[in-house]
Amino acid sequence: MLSIPLPFVISIMLGLLALALYARSSKQARASCLFLGLCAATTTIVGLRWTFGLNILSAIQPILASAIPFAAWYTFTHTNQNNKGDLCKHFMRHFISQSA
């Protein structure tokens, strides 16, 4: 029977949607594109771990997964603001707290 790698199919669909949104010129669409890119990267890590069983991916997967709620909150609440430095500060706080 044919095996369908579902995480990779979802990653491709999210990636195509992110590319379509990036082609638009509005800043709101680009912020959503970054969120979709993070989701696509996370599902790709899930698929690679599921398929190959690499131990390094089991350390990366929770870090990316815990970044999704923060990225969703930031994307949908701050799309109309122009504070790009604020985004880096928030993401660095998240990754520093995850690495400790």
Rosetta silent file (secondary structure, phi, psi, omega in degrees, C-alpha in Angstrom):
SEQUENCE: MLSIPLPFVISIMLGLLALALYARSSKQARASCLFLGLCAATTTIVGLRWTFGLNILSAIQPILASAIPFAAWYTFTHTNQNNKGDLCKHFMRHFISQSA
SCORE:     score description
SCORE:     0.000 S_00000001
   1 L     0.000  145.163 -177.815    0.000    0.000    0.000 S_00000001
   2 L   -75.049  132.220  179.407    1.200    3.501   -0.790 S_00000001
   3 L   -96.352  128.534 -179.965    2.408    5.556    2.169 S_00000001
   4 L  -104.559  115.877  178.193    1.462    9.234    2.194 S_00000001
   5 L   -77.726   86.859 -173.201    3.862   11.439    4.179 S_00000001
   6 H   -57.045  -42.454  179.119    1.194   13.739    5.571 S_00000001
   7 H   -61.069  -34.403  179.603    3.511   16.261    7.329 S_00000001
   8 H   -71.870  -35.169  176.547    5.364   16.868    4.069 S_00000001
   9 H   -64.557  -43.650  178.370    2.110   17.401    2.162 S_00000001
  10 H   -64.504  -40.658  178.553    0.991   19.923    4.793 S_00000001
  11 H   -62.524  -40.837  178.060    4.401   21.645    4.658 S_00000001
  12 H   -64.345  -43.287  179.845    4.176   21.982    0.879 S_00000001
  13 H   -64.653  -42.910  178.101    0.664   23.417    1.112 S_00000001
  14 H   -65.728  -38.738  178.024    1.692   25.899    3.818 S_00000001
  15 H   -64.295  -42.135  177.482    4.774   26.861    1.824 S_00000001
  16 H   -65.222  -39.219  176.907    2.737   27.503   -1.309 S_00000001
  17 H   -65.366  -39.062  178.081    0.272   29.596    0.661 S_00000001
  18 H   -65.216  -40.544  177.422    3.156   31.559    2.192 S_00000001
  19 H   -65.077  -39.098  178.324    4.636   32.201   -1.259 S_00000001
  20 H   -65.462  -39.328  177.915    1.268   33.353   -2.577 S_00000001
  21 H   -70.584  -33.311  179.529    0.887   35.755    0.352 S_00000001
  22 H   -67.862  -28.527  179.444    4.444   37.011   -0.090 S_00000001
  23 H   -67.937  -23.012  176.010    3.648   37.906   -3.694 S_00000001
  24 L   -72.075  161.115 -175.900    1.097   40.407   -2.403 S_00000001
  25 L   -99.539   -6.027 -176.634    2.372   43.851   -1.553 S_00000001
  26 L   -79.585  148.079 -179.370    0.616   44.512    1.754 S_00000001
  27 H   -70.427  -30.144  178.025    2.563   44.322    5.011 S_00000001
  28 H   -64.187  -38.455  179.085   -0.237   42.376    6.682 S_00000001
  29 H   -68.847  -34.995  179.708    0.142   39.599    4.127 S_00000001
  30 H   -70.917  -35.265  176.268    3.917   39.470    4.662 S_00000001
  31 H   -65.481  -40.459  176.492    3.533   39.146    8.428 S_00000001
  32 H   -67.349  -31.539  177.919    1.165   36.244    7.884 S_00000001
  33 H   -63.114  -41.366  177.898    3.650   34.790    5.418 S_00000001
  34 H   -64.970  -38.371  176.835    6.312   34.608    8.130 S_00000001
  35 H   -64.506  -44.359  178.133    3.869   32.859   10.450 S_00000001
  36 H   -65.267  -33.990  176.499    2.985   30.331    7.754 S_00000001
  37 H   -64.718  -39.526  176.409    6.684   29.801    7.081 S_00000001
  38 H   -64.414  -41.147  177.605    7.236   28.965   10.762 S_00000001
  39 H   -64.601  -40.392  178.126    4.334   26.510   10.639 S_00000001
  40 H   -65.237  -40.021  178.196    5.738   24.922    7.472 S_00000001
  41 H   -64.721  -39.261  179.786    9.175   24.603    9.073 S_00000001
  42 H   -66.308  -43.915  179.075    7.660   22.974   12.142 S_00000001
  43 H   -70.005  -27.494  174.079    5.697   20.412   10.153 S_00000001
  44 H   -67.494  -41.998  176.522    8.802   19.681    8.078 S_00000001
  45 H   -62.216  -40.730  177.654   10.740   18.960   11.276 S_00000001
  46 H   -61.916  -43.933  179.953    7.883   16.701   12.423 S_00000001
  47 H   -65.786  -40.874  178.448    7.963   14.841    9.097 S_00000001
  48 H   -65.866  -39.635  178.200   11.733   14.423    9.139 S_00000001
  49 H   -68.319  -39.302 -179.649   11.656   13.139   12.701 S_00000001
  50 H   -66.704  -39.464 -176.156    8.766   10.843   11.902 S_00000001
  51 H   -80.570  -47.621 -172.182   10.449    9.465    8.773 S_00000001
  52 H  -102.924  -20.120  177.466   14.113    9.235    9.775 S_00000001
  53 L    67.605   35.719  179.554   13.995    9.245   13.586 S_00000001
  54 L   -75.416  136.394 -177.232   16.963   11.591   14.067 S_00000001
  55 H   -70.501  -31.533 -179.261   17.650   12.468   17.700 S_00000001
  56 H   -63.570  -31.758 -179.082   18.685   16.073   16.950 S_00000001
  57 H   -72.074  -26.643  177.380   15.212   16.778   15.600 S_00000001
  58 H   -71.688  -16.666  173.994   13.588   15.745   18.858 S_00000001
  59 H   -87.439  -31.146 -178.672   15.468   18.620   20.513 S_00000001
  60 H   -80.256  -34.475 -174.417   14.519   21.177   17.839 S_00000001
  61 H   -58.103  -46.868  179.774   10.853   20.208   17.546 S_00000001
  62 H   -66.938  -30.524  179.226    9.641   21.477   20.969 S_00000001
  63 H   -67.042  -46.483  178.096   11.465   24.782   20.529 S_00000001
  64 H   -66.896  -39.158 -179.230    9.778   25.464   17.188 S_00000001
  65 H   -65.425  -35.178  179.306    6.436   24.198   18.457 S_00000001
  66 H   -77.634  -14.024  176.804    6.535   26.515   21.452 S_00000001
  67 H   -82.334  -18.991 -176.624    7.308   29.469   19.161 S_00000001
  68 H   -63.869  -48.043  179.752    4.085   29.010   17.151 S_00000001
  69 H   -61.386  -39.998  177.752    1.636   30.448   19.749 S_00000001
  70 H   -64.367  -43.697 -179.862    3.842   33.474   20.298 S_00000001
  71 H   -64.473  -37.790  177.837    4.252   34.009   16.554 S_00000001
  72 H   -65.056  -45.414  178.417    0.488   33.707   16.051 S_00000001
  73 H   -60.666  -47.529 -176.963   -0.206   36.243   18.792 S_00000001
  74 H   -65.911  -40.201 -178.767    2.392   38.654   17.467 S_00000001
  75 H   -64.017  -45.963 -173.052    1.291   38.274   13.840 S_00000001
  76 H   -86.000  -11.457  177.085   -2.381   38.844   14.456 S_00000001
  77 H  -105.960  -21.292 -175.199   -2.074   41.649   17.000 S_00000001
  78 L  -118.542   25.948 -178.672    0.823   43.673   15.595 S_00000001
  79 L   -73.813  -22.681 -178.259    0.279   43.601   11.843 S_00000001
  80 L   -93.610   -1.379 -179.124   -0.649   47.278   11.698 S_00000001
  81 L  -100.346  157.834 -177.704    2.362   48.512   13.654 S_00000001
  82 L  -111.584   31.413 -179.264    5.800   49.285   12.244 S_00000001
  83 L   -93.983   86.490 -178.925    7.985   48.209   15.212 S_00000001
  84 H   -76.235  -32.423  178.176   10.355   45.716   13.580 S_00000001
  85 H   -66.061  -29.264  178.002   12.942   45.904   16.381 S_00000001
  86 H   -63.611  -37.200 -179.342   10.278   44.854   18.832 S_00000001
  87 H   -62.637  -45.743  179.513    9.823   41.561   16.980 S_00000001
  88 H   -62.536  -39.774  179.906   13.490   40.594   17.351 S_00000001
  89 H   -63.494  -42.643  179.871   13.409   41.433   21.045 S_00000001
  90 H   -67.597  -42.604 -179.757   10.357   39.227   21.643 S_00000001
  91 H   -66.795  -37.738  179.165   11.751   36.292   19.670 S_00000001
  92 H   -65.883  -37.856  176.143   15.111   36.499   21.456 S_00000001
  93 H   -61.316  -41.882 -179.307   13.369   36.401   24.837 S_00000001
  94 H   -62.790  -49.227 -175.621   11.495   33.296   23.746 S_00000001
  95 H   -71.221  -30.867  175.625   14.561   31.424   22.498 S_00000001
  96 H   -68.295  -40.909  179.170   16.674   32.409   25.521 S_00000001
  97 H   -69.067  -29.636  178.114   14.000   31.102   27.876 S_00000001
  98 H   -76.089  -30.648 -178.214   13.761   27.858   25.888 S_00000001
  99 H   -80.753  -15.651 -179.056   17.507   27.267   25.897 S_00000001
 100 L   -78.027    0.000    0.000   17.827   27.664   29.676 S_00000001
